[in-house]
C-alpha cells in the first residue's frame, strides 16, 4: 500500500519563550522488506537558528533543532510518501516458551537489534507484580512465544478501555493499569511490561495508523492518529513480530513505523528543553491517504 502522510504538531505560548533545543522523531523509517520511504520532509515554522540530523542508537532518524528566543508559536510539519508492504506471515515459527531462554543465551550481539536491550525494565516501563500476574494468567495456555504475545494482547484489550482523556503522556503504567483505561501508549507499555516479566524481549514502536471512517461516512481530514504498538522477539528462527494491543491485532499494512525504543521516552516525537514563562498548549493532527 502506498501512503501519503502528513503530520502537524503545533505549540502556542502565552508569553514569548527563551531559546531552546528540540529533538524530533517524526519521520517514517525505511525498513527493508517492510516499508520503503519514497519521500519525506520536515518544515519548521518559524525557521530554527540551527538544524542538523543524526541516527540514534536504535536506528531512528532524529532532527535536531536550536530555536531562537521570542517565540509565541512553533509548528512542525512532516510530509512523506511510504510504500508499506503486507503484514507478517501468520505461520508460527516462534520458539516455545520453555525454549526461548536457550535462544537468548545464544545471543552475544549487543547491536541495536539485539533482544537483550528489551528484556529488562526501562525508565518508563518498570516490572510490576500486578501486571506480571495478569500476564501469567493471560498466557497460561500458550505454548509458543507468538501465542503468548497474542494471548496477552487480547486479554489486555478486553481488560482496558480506550479513553483519550484518562491519562497524560507521563502517567505511570501502574496507574493506567489499575484504572483499566488509557491510550495506545498505555496499552503498549503495559503489554511490554507483561511480556518482559515472562522473559520475552519487547520493544515500544512509534508510528502512524490509518483508520477507516464508519460505513457511509466521508473520510475526515486529520482523523488518523500517531500510534504505538509492541514489538516482541519470538526466538532465533522467527525473530521479531509486532502486535497492536489497542486494536487486538498483529500489525499489518495499516501501520506505518517511525521508530523503535525501550519505551516511549526513546521515540517521543518531540523532546528537549525551552525556557517558558506562563501557560502553553499543544495540538497535533495526522493525515494518511492511500494512493493505490
C-alpha positions as CSV (number, residue, x, y, z in Angstrom):
1,X,0.0,0.0,0.0
2,X,1.4,3.4,-1.0
3,X,0.6,6.1,1.6
4,X,0.8,9.9,1.5
5,X,1.5,11.1,5.1
6,X,1.1,14.5,6.8
7,X,1.8,15.3,10.4
8,X,1.4,18.7,12.0
9,X,2.5,19.5,15.6
10,X,1.8,22.9,17.0
11,X,2.7,24.6,20.3
12,X,1.3,28.0,21.4
13,X,2.9,30.0,24.2
14,X,1.1,32.7,26.3
15,X,4.4,34.7,26.6
16,X,7.5,34.8,24.3
17,X,9.8,32.0,25.0
18,X,13.5,31.9,25.7
19,X,15.9,30.0,23.5
20,X,15.6,26.2,23.3
21,X,16.8,22.9,21.8
22,X,14.5,20.2,20.5
23,X,14.8,16.7,19.0
24,X,12.2,15.5,16.6
25,X,11.5,11.8,15.9
26,X,8.6,12.1,13.4
27,X,9.9,10.8,10.1
28,X,8.8,7.3,8.9
29,X,11.5,4.7,8.9
30,X,13.0,3.0,5.9
31,X,12.7,-0.8,6.8
32,X,13.8,-3.3,4.1
33,X,11.1,-5.8,3.4
34,X,8.5,-3.9,5.5
35,X,8.2,-0.3,4.3
36,X,10.0,1.9,1.8
37,X,10.2,5.7,2.3
38,X,10.0,7.3,-1.1
39,X,10.0,10.9,0.1
40,X,10.0,12.8,3.4
41,X,10.5,16.3,4.6
42,X,10.1,18.4,7.7
43,X,9.2,22.1,7.8
44,X,9.7,24.2,10.9
45,X,7.8,27.5,11.3
46,X,9.4,29.9,12.2
47,X,12.7,28.5,11.0
48,X,15.2,27.4,13.7
49,X,18.5,29.1,14.2
50,X,20.3,25.8,13.7
51,X,19.3,22.4,12.2
52,X,21.0,19.1,11.8
53,X,20.2,15.4,11.8
54,X,21.6,12.1,13.1
55,X,20.6,8.4,13.5
56,X,20.2,7.4,17.2
57,X,21.4,4.1,18.7
58,X,18.2,2.3,17.8
59,X,18.4,3.4,14.2
60,X,15.7,6.2,14.4
61,X,16.1,9.3,12.3
62,X,16.4,12.4,14.5
63,X,16.1,16.1,13.5
64,X,18.0,18.3,15.9
65,X,17.0,22.0,16.3
66,X,18.2,25.1,18.1
67,X,15.2,27.5,18.4
68,X,15.6,31.3,18.9
69,X,14.1,33.3,21.8
70,X,10.9,35.2,21.4
71,X,8.5,32.6,20.0
72,X,4.8,32.7,20.7
73,X,4.2,29.7,18.4
74,X,6.2,26.9,16.9
75,X,5.0,24.4,14.3
76,X,6.5,21.1,12.9
77,X,5.1,19.8,9.6
78,X,6.2,16.4,8.3
79,X,5.1,15.2,4.8
80,X,6.1,11.9,3.2
81,X,5.2,9.0,0.9
82,X,5.7,5.5,2.1
83,X,5.2,2.1,0.4
84,X,4.0,-0.2,3.1
85,X,4.2,-3.9,2.4
86,X,1.8,-6.6,3.5
87,X,1.7,-7.8,7.1
88,X,3.7,-10.6,8.6
89,X,3.1,-14.3,7.9
90,X,0.6,-16.0,10.2
91,X,2.8,-19.1,10.2
92,X,4.0,-19.7,13.8
93,X,7.7,-20.5,13.7
94,X,8.4,-18.9,17.1
95,X,10.2,-20.7,20.0
96,X,8.4,-22.5,22.7
97,X,8.2,-20.5,26.0
98,X,10.4,-23.1,27.6
99,X,12.9,-22.9,24.7
100,X,13.2,-19.1,24.5
101,X,15.8,-18.8,27.2
102,X,18.2,-21.1,25.3
103,X,17.7,-18.9,22.2
104,X,18.5,-15.8,24.2
105,X,21.6,-17.4,25.7
106,X,23.0,-17.8,22.2
107,X,22.7,-14.0,21.5
108,X,26.0,-12.3,22.1
109,X,25.4,-9.3,19.8
110,X,24.7,-6.0,21.6
111,X,23.8,-4.0,18.5
112,X,20.6,-2.0,18.1
113,X,18.5,-5.1,17.0
114,X,19.7,-7.2,19.9
115,X,16.8,-8.5,22.0
116,X,18.9,-8.1,25.1
117,X,18.1,-4.3,25.2
118,X,14.4,-5.0,25.5
119,X,14.3,-7.7,28.2
120,X,14.7,-5.6,31.4
121,X,12.9,-2.7,33.0
122,X,13.4,0.7,31.4
123,X,12.8,4.2,32.7
124,X,9.1,4.3,31.8
125,X,8.3,0.6,32.0
126,X,9.0,-1.0,35.4
127,X,8.3,-4.7,36.1
128,X,5.3,-4.6,38.3
129,X,3.8,-7.6,40.1
130,X,0.1,-6.9,39.3
131,X,1.0,-6.8,35.6
132,X,3.2,-9.9,35.8
133,X,0.4,-11.8,37.5
134,X,-2.0,-10.6,34.8
135,X,0.4,-11.7,32.1
136,X,1.0,-15.2,33.6
137,X,-2.8,-15.7,33.8
138,X,-3.4,-14.5,30.3
139,X,-0.7,-16.7,28.8
140,X,-1.3,-19.8,30.8
141,X,-2.4,-21.9,27.9
142,X,0.1,-20.5,25.4
143,X,2.8,-22.9,24.2
144,X,4.8,-20.7,21.8
145,X,6.0,-17.1,22.2
146,X,3.8,-15.9,19.4
147,X,0.8,-17.4,21.1
148,X,1.8,-15.7,24.3
149,X,2.0,-12.4,22.6
150,X,-1.5,-12.7,21.1
151,X,-3.0,-14.0,24.3
152,X,-1.6,-11.1,26.4
153,X,-2.6,-8.6,23.7
154,X,-6.2,-9.8,23.5
155,X,-6.5,-10.1,27.3
156,X,-5.2,-6.6,27.8
157,X,-7.6,-5.3,25.1
158,X,-10.5,-6.8,27.0
159,X,-9.3,-5.6,30.4
160,X,-8.7,-2.0,29.4
161,X,-10.9,0.7,27.8
162,X,-9.5,3.2,25.3
163,X,-10.0,6.7,26.8
164,X,-8.1,9.6,25.3
165,X,-8.8,11.8,28.4
166,X,-7.9,9.2,31.1
167,X,-4.1,9.6,31.0
168,X,-1.3,12.0,30.2
169,X,2.0,11.4,28.5
170,X,3.7,10.9,31.9
171,X,1.0,8.8,33.6
172,X,2.7,5.8,35.2
173,X,1.7,2.4,33.8
174,X,0.7,1.2,37.3
175,X,-2.0,4.0,37.4
176,X,-3.3,3.3,33.9
177,X,-3.4,-0.5,34.5
178,X,-5.2,0.0,37.9
179,X,-7.7,2.4,36.3
180,X,-8.2,0.0,33.3
181,X,-8.2,2.8,30.8
182,X,-5.7,4.8,28.7
183,X,-4.5,5.4,25.2
184,X,-2.3,3.4,22.8
185,X,0.9,4.4,24.7
186,X,-0.5,2.9,27.9
187,X,-1.8,-0.3,26.3
188,X,1.6,-0.8,24.6
189,X,3.8,0.0,27.7
190,X,1.7,-2.2,29.9
191,X,1.9,-5.1,27.4
192,X,5.7,-4.6,27.2
193,X,6.0,-4.9,31.0
194,X,3.9,-8.1,30.9
195,X,6.0,-9.7,28.2
196,X,9.3,-8.8,29.8
197,X,8.0,-10.3,33.1
198,X,7.6,-13.6,31.1
199,X,11.1,-13.3,29.8
200,X,10.0,-12.2,26.3
201,X,12.0,-9.2,25.0
202,X,9.6,-6.5,23.9
203,X,10.2,-3.0,22.4
204,X,8.0,0.1,22.0
205,X,7.1,1.1,18.5
206,X,6.0,4.6,17.4
207,X,4.2,5.1,14.2
208,X,1.0,6.0,12.4
209,X,-2.2,4.1,12.0
210,X,-4.6,4.5,9.1
211,X,-8.2,4.5,10.3
212,X,-11.3,3.9,8.2
213,X,-14.4,6.0,8.6
214,X,-17.7,4.4,9.5
215,X,-19.6,2.8,6.6
216,X,-21.3,5.5,4.5
217,X,-19.4,8.4,6.2
218,X,-16.9,10.6,4.5
219,X,-13.2,10.3,5.5
220,X,-12.2,13.1,7.9
221,X,-9.0,15.1,7.4
222,X,-6.7,14.7,10.3
223,X,-8.7,11.8,11.7
224,X,-5.7,9.4,11.7
225,X,-3.5,9.4,14.8
226,X,0.0,9.0,15.9
227,X,0.0,5.4,17.3
228,X,2.0,3.0,19.3
229,X,2.3,-0.8,19.4
230,X,4.6,-3.6,20.6
231,X,7.5,-5.5,19.0
232,X,8.3,-8.8,20.6
233,X,11.3,-11.2,20.0
234,X,9.9,-14.7,19.4
235,X,13.1,-16.7,19.1
236,X,16.1,-17.3,16.8
237,X,14.1,-18.7,13.9
238,X,11.1,-16.4,13.8
239,X,12.7,-13.2,15.1
240,X,10.5,-10.2,15.8
241,X,6.8,-9.9,15.5
242,X,4.6,-6.8,16.1
243,X,1.3,-6.6,17.9
244,X,-1.2,-3.8,18.4
245,X,-2.9,-4.3,21.8
246,X,-5.1,-1.2,21.3
247,X,-6.8,-2.9,18.4
248,X,-6.1,-6.6,19.4
249,X,-4.4,-7.5,16.1
250,X,-1.0,-8.3,14.7
251,X,0.5,-5.3,12.8
252,X,-0.4,-5.2,9.1
253,X,-0.4,-2.8,6.2
254,X,-2.4,-0.1,8.0
255,X,0.6,0.5,10.4
256,X,3.5,2.8,9.3
257,X,6.5,2.7,11.6
258,X,8.5,5.8,12.8
259,X,10.9,4.0,15.1
260,X,11.7,1.6,18.0
261,X,12.9,2.0,21.6
262,X,12.8,0.6,25.0
263,X,9.8,2.7,25.9
264,X,8.0,5.9,24.8
265,X,11.0,8.1,26.0
266,X,13.3,6.7,23.3
267,X,10.9,7.6,20.5
268,X,8.8,10.5,21.8
269,X,8.0,12.8,18.8
270,X,9.3,16.0,20.4
271,X,11.8,16.2,23.3
272,X,14.2,18.9,24.5
273,X,14.1,22.0,26.6
274,X,12.9,25.6,26.3
275,X,12.6,28.5,28.7
276,X,8.9,29.2,29.1
277,X,7.0,31.7,31.3
278,X,3.3,31.3,31.5
279,X,1.0,28.7,30.0
280,X,1.3,26.8,26.8
281,X,-0.8,24.5,24.7
282,X,-0.2,21.9,22.0
283,X,-2.0,20.0,19.3
284,X,-1.3,17.6,16.6
285,X,-3.0,16.1,13.6
286,X,-2.1,13.2,11.3
287,X,-3.5,12.5,7.8
288,X,-2.8,9.3,5.9
289,X,-4.1,8.9,2.3
290,X,-3.8,5.7,0.4
291,X,-2.6,6.4,-3.2
292,X,-3.3,2.9,-4.6
